[in-house]
């Protein structure tokens, strides 16, 4: 059975435990849904061997996924982080310093909107306070964020973060990968 959103990972949410000291071996189903951990163990001995325990763990996991579907990417975009000072998820203001040829240091402020783009890369748009003024730059960032998340689709699967498919189907670690488009 293919699990919606889990890609080709048949053991999504399932891990193996083998503790030779305590003589315990089995499979653990572990999912987090909206801040709550859902955990169940399937010991090999209790369920008739390694393969039978795995089959039951998968069935249990599939039932959990039906009862508690994964959070959508749009829902994740609406979560306001604890360090957010703007009051709007994905919108922040920042200052940037730069040095002129004569050695003078200048500072400029921006409002920035960020949202998830294609292949796991974030997209960000900046609006200069010097060019637009404080309120207009802020409102432009908020509108850009709203338009940006309109196109965000699908389920949010933490297990697939950090991995993208390259054209030759190998997995590649994506380190920074942030697209920035200057509007100011």
Z-matrix of the N, CA and C atoms (Angstrom, degrees):
N
C 1 1.453
C 2 1.516 1 109.14
N 3 1.323 2 117.15 1 128.44
C 4 1.449 3 120.97 2 178.00
C 5 1.526 4 108.94 3 -84.97
N 6 1.317 5 115.31 4 135.30
C 7 1.450 6 120.61 5 -179.26
C 8 1.516 7 108.00 6 -94.83
N 9 1.316 8 116.19 7 125.27
C 10 1.454 9 121.16 8 -178.18
C 11 1.523 10 110.57 9 -58.72
N 12 1.332 11 115.68 10 123.70
C 13 1.449 12 121.41 11 176.07
C 14 1.512 13 114.82 12 86.14
N 15 1.322 14 118.97 13 -12.30
C 16 1.454 15 120.50 14 -177.91
C 17 1.519 16 112.34 15 -88.41
N 18 1.333 17 117.41 16 4.49
C 19 1.452 18 119.48 17 179.32
C 20 1.516 19 110.58 18 66.41
N 21 1.306 20 115.71 19 -135.91
C 22 1.461 21 119.95 20 -178.58
C 23 1.521 22 112.05 21 -99.09
N 24 1.307 23 118.43 22 9.81
C 25 1.455 24 122.20 23 -177.17
C 26 1.523 25 110.54 24 -83.40
N 27 1.336 26 116.25 25 96.45
C 28 1.469 27 121.04 26 -179.86
C 29 1.518 28 112.42 27 -66.29
N 30 1.329 29 116.87 28 -22.16
C 31 1.458 30 120.34 29 -178.61
C 32 1.516 31 111.80 30 -105.68
N 33 1.330 32 116.93 31 29.97
C 34 1.459 33 119.85 32 176.44
C 35 1.528 34 109.01 33 -56.41
N 36 1.335 35 116.88 34 128.69
C 37 1.465 36 121.58 35 178.51
C 38 1.513 37 114.26 36 77.79
N 39 1.333 38 117.42 37 5.97
C 40 1.466 39 121.64 38 -178.26
C 41 1.519 40 108.70 39 -122.00
N 42 1.319 41 115.93 40 133.01
C 43 1.461 42 120.15 41 177.24
C 44 1.529 43 109.26 42 -131.18
N 45 1.304 44 115.23 43 159.16
C 46 1.462 45 122.65 44 -178.83
C 47 1.513 46 109.58 45 -99.03
N 48 1.345 47 117.54 46 138.56
C 49 1.461 48 120.41 47 170.58
C 50 1.519 49 108.75 48 -125.51
N 51 1.318 50 115.51 49 132.36
C 52 1.462 51 123.53 50 178.56
C 53 1.520 52 107.15 51 -135.59
N 54 1.313 53 116.83 52 105.34
C 55 1.454 54 122.57 53 -179.96
C 56 1.533 55 107.76 54 -116.54
N 57 1.336 56 115.59 55 99.16
C 58 1.466 57 120.56 56 -177.49
C 59 1.527 58 112.32 57 -68.75
N 60 1.311 59 118.39 58 -30.15
C 61 1.468 60 121.78 59 -179.89
C 62 1.522 61 110.60 60 -65.84
N 63 1.326 62 116.91 61 -46.17
C 64 1.467 63 121.19 62 -179.42
C 65 1.524 64 112.02 63 -92.25
N 66 1.315 65 116.86 64 -0.98
C 67 1.469 66 123.03 65 178.79
C 68 1.539 67 111.17 66 58.59
N 69 1.326 68 116.35 67 41.53
C 70 1.463 69 120.50 68 176.67
C 71 1.516 70 109.20 69 -118.17
N 72 1.308 71 115.05 70 130.24
C 73 1.460 72 122.25 71 -179.24
C 74 1.523 73 107.69 72 -140.45
N 75 1.304 74 116.31 73 138.74
C 76 1.456 75 118.70 74 178.90
C 77 1.516 76 112.54 75 171.31
N 78 1.316 77 114.29 76 -164.17
C 79 1.461 78 123.19 77 -177.66
C 80 1.516 79 109.12 78 -120.58
N 81 1.329 80 116.70 79 144.21
C 82 1.460 81 122.26 80 178.75
C 83 1.529 82 108.73 81 -121.94
N 84 1.327 83 115.12 82 127.96
C 85 1.463 84 121.16 83 172.37
C 86 1.523 85 105.80 84 -96.05
N 87 1.322 86 115.87 85 126.39
C 88 1.461 87 120.49 86 -177.73
C 89 1.524 88 109.34 87 -142.76
N 90 1.322 89 115.64 88 113.16
C 91 1.462 90 121.97 89 178.57
C 92 1.524 91 109.10 90 -130.35
N 93 1.306 92 116.54 91 145.01
C 94 1.466 93 121.63 92 173.82
C 95 1.517 94 107.09 93 -110.76
N 96 1.302 95 115.30 94 127.17
C 97 1.455 96 121.27 95 178.74
C 98 1.507 97 109.25 96 -131.22
N 99 1.327 98 115.18 97 115.27
C 100 1.462 99 123.78 98 178.49
C 101 1.527 100 112.81 99 47.22
N 102 1.331 101 113.94 100 49.44
C 103 1.459 102 121.18 101 175.49
C 104 1.517 103 115.40 102 85.78
N 105 1.323 104 118.94 103 -3.36
C 106 1.457 105 121.66 104 -178.55
C 107 1.528 106 109.77 105 -111.16
N 108 1.333 107 116.34 106 132.35
C 109 1.465 108 121.20 107 177.67
C 110 1.526 109 109.63 108 -86.99
N 111 1.313 110 116.27 109 131.58
C 112 1.459 111 123.29 110 176.32
C 113 1.524 112 106.28 111 -114.71
N 114 1.324 113 117.36 112 110.83
C 115 1.466 114 122.23 113 -173.31
C 116 1.520 115 110.00 114 -131.38
N 117 1.320 116 115.95 115 135.77
C 118 1.471 117 121.96 116 175.55
C 119 1.526 118 107.91 117 -147.56
N 120 1.338 119 116.36 118 137.73
C 121 1.463 120 121.76 119 178.42
C 122 1.527 121 110.91 120 -102.33
N 123 1.323 122 115.79 121 146.27
C 124 1.461 123 122.95 122 178.23
C 125 1.531 124 108.77 123 -128.66
N 126 1.354 125 116.58 124 85.15
C 127 1.461 126 120.24 125 -178.25
C 128 1.535 127 111.89 126 -66.94
N 129 1.334 128 116.15 127 139.98
C 130 1.467 129 121.62 128 179.96
C 131 1.529 130 111.28 129 -56.69
N 132 1.322 131 116.35 130 -46.67
C 133 1.464 132 121.24 131 -174.70
C 134 1.534 133 111.51 132 -62.39
N 135 1.310 134 116.78 133 -42.76
C 136 1.459 135 121.48 134 -177.41
C 137 1.530 136 112.10 135 -69.38
N 138 1.332 137 117.12 136 -33.03
C 139 1.463 138 120.81 137 -173.56
C 140 1.523 139 114.39 138 -107.65
N 141 1.317 140 117.51 139 17.05
C 142 1.470 141 120.56 140 171.01
C 143 1.520 142 116.00 141 84.27
N 144 1.318 143 117.66 142 28.67
C 145 1.458 144 120.27 143 175.76
C 146 1.526 145 113.03 144 115.78
N 147 1.318 146 113.36 145 168.72
C 148 1.469 147 122.17 146 -174.95
C 149 1.533 148 112.71 147 -59.71
N 150 1.311 149 118.21 148 -48.88
C 151 1.466 150 121.81 149 -176.00
C 152 1.532 151 112.62 150 -69.87
N 153 1.344 152 116.49 151 -39.90
C 154 1.467 153 119.24 152 178.59
C 155 1.527 154 110.92 153 -66.97
N 156 1.332 155 116.22 154 -38.95
C 157 1.470 156 120.23 155 178.15
C 158 1.531 157 110.12 156 -64.80
N 159 1.326 158 116.88 157 -39.28
C 160 1.467 159 120.51 158 178.16
C 161 1.529 160 111.02 159 -65.21
N 162 1.324 161 116.49 160 -41.83
C 163 1.472 162 120.43 161 179.00
C 164 1.525 163 110.71 162 -60.64
N 165 1.336 164 116.78 163 -44.13
C 166 1.466 165 120.63 164 178.88
C 167 1.530 166 111.57 165 -67.90
N 168 1.317 167 116.98 166 -37.00
C 169 1.470 168 120.55 167 177.42
C 170 1.524 169 110.19 168 -62.57
N 171 1.320 170 117.07 169 -42.09
C 172 1.468 171 120.89 170 178.50
C 173 1.533 172 111.04 171 -64.83
N 174 1.327 173 116.54 172 -41.57
C 175 1.465 174 119.84 173 178.38
C 176 1.528 175 110.71 174 -62.52
N 177 1.319 176 116.19 175 -43.37
C 178 1.461 177 120.90 176 178.78
C 179 1.530 178 110.61 177 -63.26
N 180 1.338 179 116.13 178 -45.56
C 181 1.466 180 121.09 179 178.40
C 182 1.532 181 111.04 180 -59.54
N 183 1.335 182 116.96 181 -44.12
C 184 1.465 183 120.90 182 179.70
C 185 1.528 184 111.35 183 -61.73
N 186 1.327 185 117.22 184 -38.70
C 187 1.463 186 121.52 185 177.36
C 188 1.534 187 110.39 186 -65.70
N 189 1.340 188 117.12 187 -41.70
C 190 1.462 189 120.35 188 176.47
C 191 1.529 190 110.97 189 -60.92
N 192 1.334 191 116.66 190 -41.68
C 193 1.464 192 120.50 191 -179.56
C 194 1.530 193 111.52 192 -65.36
N 195 1.332 194 116.65 193 -32.04
C 196 1.467 195 118.98 194 175.99
C 197 1.531 196 110.69 195 -70.77
N 198 1.339 197 116.64 196 -41.56
C 199 1.464 198 120.85 197 -179.57
C 200 1.528 199 112.39 198 -73.13
N 201 1.322 200 115.45 199 -38.88
C 202 1.467 201 121.66 200 -175.42
C 203 1.525 202 109.64 201 -127.68
N 204 1.327 203 117.50 202 80.19
C 205 1.467 204 119.39 203 -179.04
C 206 1.528 205 110.88 204 -63.26
N 207 1.318 206 117.03 205 156.43
C 208 1.462 207 119.60 206 -178.68
C 209 1.529 208 111.24 207 -66.33
N 210 1.300 209 115.54 208 154.58
C 211 1.458 210 121.62 209 178.01
C 212 1.537 211 108.30 210 -66.38
N 213 1.304 212 116.15 211 142.61
C 214 1.463 213 119.05 212 -179.80
C 215 1.525 214 110.09 213 -78.69
N 216 1.318 215 115.99 214 158.83
C 217 1.464 216 120.67 215 177.74
C 218 1.522 217 110.33 216 -62.44
N 219 1.341 218 117.53 217 -34.01
C 220 1.468 219 120.05 218 177.38
C 221 1.528 220 110.98 219 -65.30
N 222 1.337 221 116.73 220 -40.13
C 223 1.463 222 119.79 221 177.77
C 224 1.520 223 110.83 222 -62.51
N 225 1.330 224 116.70 223 -41.30
C 226 1.468 225 120.98 224 178.21
C 227 1.524 226 109.44 225 -61.14
N 228 1.330 227 116.73 226 -39.46
C 229 1.466 228 120.93 227 179.75
C 230 1.525 229 112.44 228 -63.58
N 231 1.303 230 118.38 229 -25.01
C 232 1.475 231 121.82 230 -177.96
C 233 1.533 232 113.28 231 -85.97
N 234 1.323 233 116.73 232 -10.53
C 235 1.463 234 120.00 233 -178.24
C 236 1.523 235 109.16 234 -74.08
N 237 1.321 236 115.19 235 122.14
C 238 1.463 237 119.80 236 178.31
C 239 1.519 238 108.39 237 -88.34
N 240 1.301 239 116.25 238 123.09
C 241 1.463 240 122.28 239 -177.46
C 242 1.534 241 110.60 240 -72.89
N 243 1.322 242 115.54 241 157.58
C 244 1.462 243 120.55 242 -176.82
C 245 1.531 244 112.31 243 -66.50
N 246 1.328 245 117.48 244 -24.66
C 247 1.462 246 119.96 245 -179.37
C 248 1.536 247 112.33 246 -92.33
N 249 1.326 248 117.72 247 6.24
C 250 1.461 249 122.12 248 -179.65
C 251 1.525 250 109.62 249 -74.90
N 252 1.325 251 116.09 250 124.51
C 253 1.464 252 120.66 251 -178.74
C 254 1.529 253 111.97 252 -108.11
N 255 1.331 254 117.92 253 -9.27
C 256 1.464 255 120.39 254 -178.25
C 257 1.521 256 112.39 255 -83.93
N 258 1.330 257 117.13 256 -21.40
C 259 1.458 258 121.10 257 -176.64
C 260 1.520 259 112.98 258 87.87
N 261 1.332 260 118.23 259 -5.37
C 262 1.461 261 123.20 260 -179.66
C 263 1.530 262 108.01 261 -122.51
N 264 1.333 263 117.08 262 123.39
C 265 1.466 264 120.65 263 179.40
C 266 1.523 265 109.52 264 -59.54
N 267 1.342 266 116.59 265 133.04
C 268 1.460 267 121.71 266 176.46
C 269 1.513 268 115.34 267 79.79
N 270 1.332 269 117.75 268 7.01
C 271 1.467 270 121.61 269 179.08
C 272 1.525 271 108.24 270 -125.50
N 273 1.333 272 115.98 271 130.78
C 274 1.457 273 120.32 272 178.27
C 275 1.523 274 110.09 273 -146.46
N 276 1.311 275 115.41 274 164.35
C 277 1.464 276 119.52 275 172.96
C 278 1.523 277 107.00 276 -115.75
N 279 1.307 278 115.93 277 150.04
C 280 1.455 279 119.80 278 178.23
C 281 1.516 280 109.74 279 -151.70
N 282 1.324 281 114.53 280 162.35
C 283 1.457 282 121.96 281 177.89
C 284 1.512 283 108.85 282 -111.91
N 285 1.309 284 115.42 283 144.53
C 286 1.453 285 120.66 284 179.91
C 287 1.523 286 108.21 285 -127.97
N 288 1.308 287 115.75 286 129.66
C 289 1.462 288 121.04 287 177.51
C 290 1.517 289 109.20 288 -101.14
N 291 1.314 290 114.49 289 143.78
C 292 1.462 291 119.91 290 175.64
C 293 1.523 292 108.21 291 -146.09
N 294 1.328 293 114.83 292 155.92
C 295 1.449 294 121.02 293 -176.69
C 296 1.523 295 109.64 294 -109.34
N 297 1.335 296 116.18 295 132.93
C 298 1.454 297 121.76 296 176.18
C 299 1.529 298 109.70 297 -81.37
N 300 1.317 299 116.44 298 167.76
C 301 1.466 300 120.65 299 -178.88
C 302 1.527 301 112.08 300 -60.10
N 303 1.341 302 116.78 301 -31.20
C 304 1.466 303 119.67 302 -179.29
C 305 1.533 304 112.18 303 -81.79
N 306 1.333 305 117.63 304 3.15
C 307 1.455 306 121.95 305 177.55
C 308 1.518 307 114.14 306 93.47
N 309 1.321 308 117.81 307 -6.54
C 310 1.462 309 121.91 308 178.66
C 311 1.526 310 109.79 309 -68.77
N 312 1.327 311 115.91 310 134.65
C 313 1.465 312 121.16 311 178.15
C 314 1.524 313 108.49 312 -97.02
N 315 1.328 314 115.85 313 125.85
C 316 1.458 315 122.45 314 178.54
C 317 1.528 316 108.44 315 -113.34
N 318 1.324 317 114.93 316 157.16
C 319 1.457 318 120.33 317 179.31
C 320 1.524 319 108.44 318 -131.70
N 321 1.307 320 116.20 319 137.35
C 322 1.465 321 120.24 320 176.77
C 323 1.520 322 108.88 321 -134.37
N 324 1.329 323 116.63 322 150.68
C 325 1.466 324 121.69 323 -178.07
C 326 1.513 325 110.39 324 -111.41
N 327 1.319 326 114.55 325 148.07
C 328 1.461 327 122.26 326 179.48
C 329 1.522 328 109.65 327 -135.02
N 330 1.324 329 115.20 328 155.90
C 331 1.466 330 122.58 329 163.67
C 332 1.521 331 105.29 330 -109.01
N 333 1.323 332 116.32 331 135.71
C 334 1.463 333 121.12 332 -175.33
C 335 1.521 334 110.34 333 -125.96
N 336 1.330 335 115.44 334 138.41
C 337 1.467 336 122.29 335 173.32
C 338 1.527 337 107.28 336 -113.95
N 339 1.323 338 116.62 337 136.43
C 340 1.468 339 121.79 338 -179.07
C 341 1.519 340 109.16 339 -133.22
N 342 1.337 341 116.14 340 142.58
C 343 1.465 342 121.97 341 175.72
C 344 1.517 343 108.80 342 -154.15
N 345 1.344 344 118.08 343 160.80
C 346 1.462 345 120.94 344 179.97
C 347 1.523 346 111.23 345 -70.08
N 348 1.312 347 115.88 346 134.97
C 349 1.459 348 121.26 347 178.21
C 350 1.517 349 111.16 348 -108.40
N 351 1.298 350 116.16 349 -154.81
C 352 1.463 351 122.15 350 179.80
C 353 1.526 352 110.55 351 -74.01
N 354 1.323 353 116.11 352 150.78
C 355 1.465 354 124.73 353 176.18
C 356 1.527 355 112.55 354 51.47
N 357 1.325 356 116.49 355 33.00
C 358 1.455 357 120.33 356 174.17
C 359 1.507 358 115.82 357 78.25
N 360 1.303 359 118.71 358 4.96
C 361 1.460 360 120.77 359 179.56
C 362 1.530 361 109.32 360 -90.65
N 363 1.327 362 115.59 361 138.60
C 364 1.460 363 119.77 362 177.40
C 365 1.519 364 110.50 363 -78.35
N 366 1.310 365 115.65 364 146.44
C 367 1.449 366 122.91 365 173.92
C 368 1.518 367 106.64 366 -110.17
N 369 1.321 368 117.33 367 135.90
C 370 1.461 369 119.22 368 177.03
C 371 1.521 370 109.76 369 -135.54
N 372 1.320 371 114.54 370 147.46
C 373 1.458 372 122.59 371 179.01
C 374 1.519 373 106.95 372 -129.73
N 375 1.328 374 116.65 373 133.67
C 376 1.461 375 122.29 374 -177.26
C 377 1.519 376 111.34 375 -114.42
N 378 1.331 377 116.01 376 144.08
C 379 1.456 378 121.80 377 178.75
C 380 1.523 379 108.65 378 -128.92
N 381 1.307 380 116.03 379 122.18
C 382 1.459 381 122.55 380 -175.83
C 383 1.523 382 111.19 381 -73.73
N 384 1.340 383 115.50 382 130.54
C 385 1.457 384 121.19 383 176.17
C 386 1.534 385 108.70 384 -69.22
N 387 1.324 386 117.60 385 -34.95
C 388 1.471 387 121.21 386 178.90
C 389 1.524 388 110.45 387 -63.12
N 390 1.328 389 117.16 388 -39.77
C 391 1.466 390 121.16 389 -177.53
C 392 1.528 391 112.48 390 -78.42
N 393 1.349 392 117.22 391 -43.60
C 394 1.466 393 121.12 392 -172.43
C 395 1.516 394 114.84 393 -104.89
N 396 1.319 395 117.87 394 -16.18
C 397 1.463 396 120.78 395 -171.20
C 398 1.522 397 109.22 396 86.74
N 399 1.317 398 116.49 397 159.76
C 400 1.476 399 122.24 398 -173.55
C 401 1.529 400 112.55 399 -58.90
N 402 1.321 401 117.61 400 -54.89
C 403 1.467 402 121.25 401 -174.33
C 404 1.529 403 112.83 402 -67.47
N 405 1.349 404 117.42 403 -42.47
C 406 1.457 405 119.74 404 -178.95
C 407 1.528 406 110.89 405 -68.71
N 408 1.335 407 117.86 406 -40.08
C 409 1.466 408 120.71 407 177.84
C 410 1.529 409 110.14 408 -62.10
N 411 1.340 410 116.25 409 -42.35
C 412 1.473 411 120.85 410 178.53
C 413 1.523 412 110.78 411 -63.71
N 414 1.321 413 117.80 412 -47.25
C 415 1.469 414 119.95 413 -178.14
C 416 1.527 415 111.38 414 -67.49
N 417 1.327 416 117.86 415 -34.41
C 418 1.467 417 119.84 416 175.94
C 419 1.535 418 110.60 417 -64.82
N 420 1.333 419 116.81 418 -39.37
C 421 1.469 420 120.56 419 177.94
C 422 1.528 421 110.53 420 -64.82
N 423 1.325 422 117.06 421 -41.49
C 424 1.464 423 120.85 422 179.14
C 425 1.530 424 110.24 423 -63.70
N 426 1.325 425 117.29 424 -45.27
C 427 1.476 426 120.37 425 178.46
C 428 1.524 427 111.65 426 -63.82
N 429 1.333 428 116.82 427 -40.14
C 430 1.469 429 120.20 428 179.07
C 431 1.531 430 110.03 429 -63.04
N 432 1.302 431 116.43 430 -41.13
C 433 1.468 432 121.35 431 178.33
C 434 1.529 433 110.51 432 -62.26
N 435 1.322 434 117.26 433 -45.61
C 436 1.462 435 121.16 434 179.71
C 437 1.527 436 110.89 435 -61.24
N 438 1.334 437 117.23 436 -44.62
C 439 1.468 438 120.42 437 177.76
C 440 1.519 439 111.18 438 -65.07
N 441 1.328 440 116.63 439 -38.66
C 442 1.461 441 121.01 440 -178.99
C 443 1.516 442 113.29 441 -63.56
N 444 1.336 443 117.18 442 -43.09
C 445 1.468 444 118.58 443 -177.47
C 446 1.522 445 112.74 444 -79.21
N 447 1.329 446 117.79 445 -10.93
C 448 1.466 447 119.36 446 174.92
C 449 1.525 448 110.86 447 -60.42
N 450 1.320 449 117.27 448 -34.06
C 451 1.461 450 121.40 449 -178.28
C 452 1.514 451 114.49 450 -87.96
N 453 1.321 452 118.22 451 -1.12
C 454 1.467 453 121.68 452 -178.98
C 455 1.523 454 108.54 453 -79.57
N 456 1.329 455 116.56 454 126.13
C 457 1.464 456 121.12 455 -177.87
C 458 1.514 457 110.97 456 -132.57
N 459 1.312 458 115.17 457 166.80
C 460 1.453 459 122.09 458 172.12
C 461 1.509 460 113.94 459 91.39
N 462 1.327 461 114.05 460 178.61
C 463 1.461 462 122.13 461 179.88
C 464 1.516 463 109.80 462 -89.36
N 465 1.311 464 115.92 463 153.09
C 466 1.452 465 122.65 464 177.33
C 467 1.519 466 107.81 465 -93.17
N 468 1.304 467 117.27 466 112.27
C 469 1.463 468 122.38 467 -178.87
C 470 1.515 469 108.26 468 -117.34
N 471 1.321 470 116.58 469 104.69
C 472 1.455 471 121.96 470 -178.25
C 473 1.518 472 110.96 471 -58.54
N 474 1.315 473 118.12 472 -34.74
C 475 1.463 474 120.84 473 -176.33
C 476 1.521 475 112.28 474 -64.67
N 477 1.327 476 118.37 475 -19.68
C 478 1.449 477 120.55 476 -179.46
C 479 1.520 478 112.38 477 -99.64
N 480 1.335 479 118.25 478 -2.16
C 481 1.454 480 120.08 479 177.09
C 482 1.515 481 108.93 480 -69.92
N 483 1.312 482 117.02 481 144.28
C 484 1.450 483 121.59 482 178.09
C 485 1.512 484 113.42 483 86.21
N 486 1.327 485 117.51 484 -3.41
C 487 1.456 486 120.47 485 -179.52
C 488 1.522 487 108.29 486 -128.82
N 489 1.332 488 115.88 487 127.71
C 490 1.459 489 119.87 488 175.24
C 491 1.509 490 108.82 489 -126.52
N 492 1.308 491 116.51 490 156.97
C 493 1.451 492 121.42 491 178.30
C 494 1.524 493 108.50 492 -90.04
N 495 1.322 494 116.31 493 129.59
C 496 1.455 495 120.65 494 174.79
C 497 1.518 496 107.46 495 -91.80
N 498 1.344 497 118.44 496 165.61
C 499 1.466 498 119.75 497 -177.78
C 500 1.531 499 114.02 498 -54.25
N 501 1.343 500 118.14 499 -30.07
C 502 1.464 501 119.18 500 179.76
C 503 1.527 502 111.91 501 -90.80
N 504 1.338 503 117.23 502 17.12
C 505 1.476 504 125.25 503 172.94
C 506 1.529 505 114.34 504 69.09
N 507 1.321 506 118.91 505 10.10
C 508 1.460 507 119.71 506 174.27
C 509 1.518 508 108.68 507 -83.71
N 510 1.333 509 116.34 508 157.73
C 511 1.454 510 119.44 509 177.26
C 512 1.512 511 108.69 510 -91.39
N 513 1.328 512 115.61 511 143.22
C 514 1.447 513 121.57 512 -176.65
C 515 1.516 514 108.65 513 -135.53
N 516 1.324 515 117.02 514 136.93
C 517 1.455 516 121.56 515 177.73
C 518 1.523 517 108.41 516 -76.27
N 519 1.312 518 117.30 517 125.68
C 520 1.462 519 119.36 518 178.31
C 521 1.522 520 107.85 519 -99.36
N 522 1.276 521 116.20 520 115.17
C 523 1.460 522 119.15 521 -175.21
C 524 1.517 523 111.86 522 -82.28
N 525 1.280 524 121.33 523 -84.97
C 526 1.464 525 120.37 524 -174.06
C 527 1.517 526 111.44 525 -91.46
N 528 1.295 527 118.44 526 -57.76
C 529 1.455 528 125.25 527 173.50
C 530 1.515 529 116.79 528 43.53
N 531 1.292 530 120.64 529 50.79
C 532 1.457 531 121.34 530 179.56
C 533 1.518 532 109.31 531 -107.53
N 534 1.318 533 116.64 532 121.77
C 535 1.462 534 120.93 533 176.69
C 536 1.516 535 107.84 534 -85.42
N 537 1.312 536 116.26 535 131.38
C 538 1.451 537 120.08 536 177.69
C 539 1.518 538 108.72 537 -125.60
N 540 1.293 539 115.04 538 129.78
C 541 1.451 540 120.51 539 177.95
C 542 1.519 541 107.05 540 -119.43
N 543 1.310 542 116.69 541 116.66
C 544 1.462 543 121.82 542 -179.53
C 545 1.524 544 109.40 543 -82.09
N 546 1.296 545 116.25 544 125.98
C 547 1.446 546 121.31 545 177.10
C 548 1.523 547 109.16 546 -105.22
N 549 1.296 548 117.16 547 -20.70
C 550 1.466 549 121.87 548 -177.25
C 551 1.505 550 112.12 549 -96.57
